[in-house]
Amino acid sequence: MSSQSRQPDRQKIRALDEVTERTRSKASGTSKASSENGFRRFRIRVPVVRATVKERYSFFDLPREDIVRIWDHIWKNTEWYEVAHQALYYYQHKTINKIEFLKIKSWVTRCDCWEHSDDLSKIYAQVVEDNPDWILPVYETWNRARSPWKRRQSVVGLIEYASKRKSVLSFPVLIGFVDPLLADEDYYVQKGVGWTLREIYNLYPVKTLAYIQTNLFLLHILAYSSATEKLDKATRAKMNIKRRQHRSA
């Protein structure tokens, strides 16, 4: 193997070491690293982790295609939760190009906690807004995937928060991803279904209310609780009564 072919790997390794050591330096001397959901954690507060990536790293002046390859290496190889999270923070609130997307779409395979999943949703939802044709076919596959994090992503990543979106998909397209997951048995998928229905309601209140009423007895309690957060108290109270009567029948 030539020295030129080895150079990119050394660059990625150096970058991983740089991000790890800077992150480690932010950890409180009294905090202990812990292992959770496959990642070890320094237990650093979220604002500190966000600020850390804003301090800039030595590889930030490289071309975008090289930067995403480095973050991809960091995401896939770090053992530290906060180190991985900086890759997510770096790409949030940005329009990403096709090369960046092709790397970042694979990051869902390492999700094993809701925090990483939800922050990844922020990136994917921006792709839905900017280039839906890139990601909707991916979501169609994830919607039926064995991985609960892919299934969750196929709904939460559609909108994330409606208040952030400048343009959104039509109601039929959005609800088409929700429908297959109504009976899903995974806790985090159901939380994602509820989250997404709530945000669809913020965009299409009349159609979403009709959908919830039609599927009132099919909605899991976790999804139902989140989906009805924005309803007026009287409407929600009537629906609660109907659900209780159905369960006791």
C-alpha positions in Angstrom: 0.0 0.0 0.0 1.4 3.4 -1.0 2.0 6.3 1.5 -0.7 8.2 -0.4 -3.3 5.6 0.2 -2.5 5.4 3.9 -2.6 9.2 4.4 -6.5 9.5 4.5 -6.7 6.9 7.2 -4.0 8.6 9.3 -5.9 11.9 8.9 -9.1 10.3 10.2 -7.3 8.7 13.1 -5.7 12.1 14.1 -9.1 13.8 13.8 -10.7 11.2 16.1 -7.9 11.7 18.6 -8.3 15.4 18.4 -12.1 15.4 19.0 -11.8 12.8 21.7 -9.1 14.7 23.7 -10.9 18.0 23.4 -14.1 16.4 24.6 -12.4 14.7 27.4 -11.0 18.0 28.6 -14.5 19.3 29.0 -15.5 16.6 31.4 -15.7 17.6 35.1 -13.0 16.2 37.3 -15.7 14.7 39.5 -17.7 13.0 36.8 -17.1 9.4 35.9 -17.2 7.8 32.5 -20.0 5.4 32.3 -21.1 2.8 29.8 -24.7 3.1 28.5 -26.4 1.7 25.4 -23.1 0.7 23.8 -21.4 4.1 24.2 -19.3 5.2 27.1 -20.2 8.7 28.5 -18.2 11.5 30.0 -21.5 12.9 31.4 -20.9 16.3 29.9 -23.8 18.7 29.8 -25.4 19.2 26.3 -24.6 22.9 26.0 -21.0 22.2 26.7 -20.9 19.5 24.0 -22.6 21.9 21.5 -20.1 24.6 22.3 -17.2 22.3 21.9 -17.9 21.6 18.2 -18.3 25.4 17.6 -14.7 25.9 18.8 -13.6 24.5 15.5 -11.2 21.6 14.8 -8.1 21.5 12.6 -9.9 19.7 9.8 -12.7 22.3 9.4 -10.8 24.1 6.7 -10.8 21.0 4.4 -13.3 20.6 1.5 -16.8 19.5 2.6 -16.3 16.1 1.1 -13.3 15.4 3.3 -14.9 16.8 6.4 -17.9 14.5 6.1 -15.6 11.5 5.6 -13.8 12.4 8.8 -17.0 12.9 10.8 -18.2 9.6 9.3 -15.1 7.9 10.7 -15.6 9.5 14.1 -19.3 8.6 14.3 -18.6 5.0 13.4 -15.5 4.4 15.5 -15.7 6.5 18.7 -16.6 4.7 21.9 -17.8 8.0 23.4 -21.3 9.3 23.3 -20.4 12.9 23.4 -17.7 12.6 20.7 -20.3 11.0 18.4 -22.8 13.7 19.2 -20.5 16.4 17.9 -20.8 14.9 14.4 -24.6 15.4 14.7 -24.3 18.9 16.0 -22.0 19.9 13.2 -24.6 19.1 10.5 -27.7 20.4 12.2 -29.4 23.4 10.7 -27.4 23.0 7.5 -28.3 22.2 3.9 -26.1 19.2 3.1 -25.0 18.1 -0.4 -25.4 14.7 -1.9 -22.0 13.3 -0.9 -22.7 14.4 2.7 -26.1 12.8 2.6 -24.8 9.5 1.3 -22.5 9.3 4.3 -24.9 10.6 7.0 -27.8 8.4 5.9 -25.8 5.4 7.2 -25.4 6.9 10.7 -28.8 5.6 11.7 -27.3 2.1 11.9 -25.3 3.1 15.0 -28.3 4.7 16.8 -29.0 3.0 20.1 -30.5 5.8 22.2 -33.2 8.4 21.7 -30.8 11.3 22.1 -28.7 10.3 19.1 -31.8 9.4 17.1 -33.6 12.7 17.7 -30.6 14.8 16.9 -30.1 12.8 13.7 -33.7 13.5 12.9 -32.9 17.2 12.8 -30.5 16.5 10.0 -32.7 14.2 8.0 -35.8 16.5 8.3 -33.7 19.2 6.7 -33.0 16.9 3.9 -36.7 16.2 3.5 -37.3 19.9 3.2 -34.4 20.5 0.8 -34.2 17.3 -1.3 -37.1 15.0 -0.5 -36.3 12.8 -3.5 -33.0 11.8 -1.9 -34.5 10.5 1.4 -38.1 9.5 0.9 -37.2 6.2 -0.9 -34.8 5.5 2.1 -37.6 6.2 4.6 -39.9 3.7 2.7 -37.3 1.0 3.3 -36.7 2.1 6.9 -40.4 2.1 7.6 -40.4 -1.7 7.2 -36.9 -2.3 8.7 -36.1 -4.7 11.6 -34.3 -1.9 13.4 -36.7 0.1 15.6 -34.4 3.1 15.2 -34.9 3.1 11.4 -38.6 2.7 11.8 -38.7 5.6 14.3 -36.5 7.7 12.0 -38.9 7.1 9.1 -41.5 9.2 10.9 -39.7 11.5 13.2 -37.3 12.5 10.5 -40.2 13.6 8.2 -40.7 16.9 10.1 -39.0 16.9 13.4 -40.6 20.2 14.5 -43.1 21.8 12.2 -42.2 25.3 13.5 -38.8 24.9 11.8 -40.0 23.9 8.4 -40.3 26.4 5.5 -41.9 23.7 3.3 -43.5 20.4 4.1 -44.8 17.3 2.5 -48.5 16.8 1.8 -50.7 15.2 4.4 -51.2 12.0 2.4 -47.4 11.5 2.1 -46.8 12.2 5.7 -49.6 10.0 7.1 -48.5 7.2 4.7 -45.4 6.7 6.8 -47.4 6.8 10.1 -50.1 4.3 9.1 -47.9 1.1 8.9 -46.5 1.8 12.4 -49.7 2.2 14.4 -49.4 -1.4 15.7 -45.7 -1.4 16.2 -44.7 -2.9 19.5 -41.5 -0.9 20.1 -41.6 1.8 22.8 -39.5 4.3 20.9 -41.3 3.8 17.7 -44.6 4.5 19.3 -43.2 7.6 20.9 -42.0 8.6 17.4 -45.5 8.0 16.0 -47.1 10.2 18.6 -44.5 12.9 18.1 -45.0 12.9 14.3 -48.8 13.0 14.6 -48.6 16.0 16.9 -46.4 17.8 14.4 -48.6 16.8 11.4 -51.5 18.2 13.5 -49.6 21.5 13.7 -49.5 21.6 9.9 -52.9 20.0 9.0 -55.1 20.2 12.1 -58.5 19.3 10.5 -57.2 16.3 8.5 -55.1 15.0 11.4 -57.9 15.3 13.9 -60.1 13.3 11.6 -57.3 10.7 11.3 -56.9 10.4 15.1 -60.7 10.0 15.5 -60.8 7.3 12.8 -58.0 5.4 14.5 -58.9 6.3 18.0 -58.9 2.7 19.2 -55.9 1.6 17.3 -53.5 4.2 18.6 -51.1 2.9 21.3 -51.3 4.8 24.6 -47.8 6.2 24.1 -48.6 7.5 20.6 -52.1 8.8 21.6 -50.7 10.8 24.5 -48.3 12.7 22.4 -50.5 13.0 19.3 -53.3 14.7 21.3 -51.2 17.2 23.2 -52.3 20.2 21.1 -56.0 19.4 21.1 -58.3 21.5 23.1 -59.3 20.1 26.4 -62.9 19.4 25.5 -62.1 17.5 22.4 -59.4 15.4 24.2 -61.8 14.7 27.1 -64.4 13.3 24.8 -61.8 11.1 23.1 -60.5 9.9 26.4 -64.0 8.8 27.4 -64.5 6.9 24.2 -61.2 5.1 24.6 -62.0 4.1 28.2 -65.5 2.9 27.2 -63.9 0.9 24.4 -61.4 -0.8 26.7 -64.1 -1.7 29.2 -66.5 -3.0 26.7 
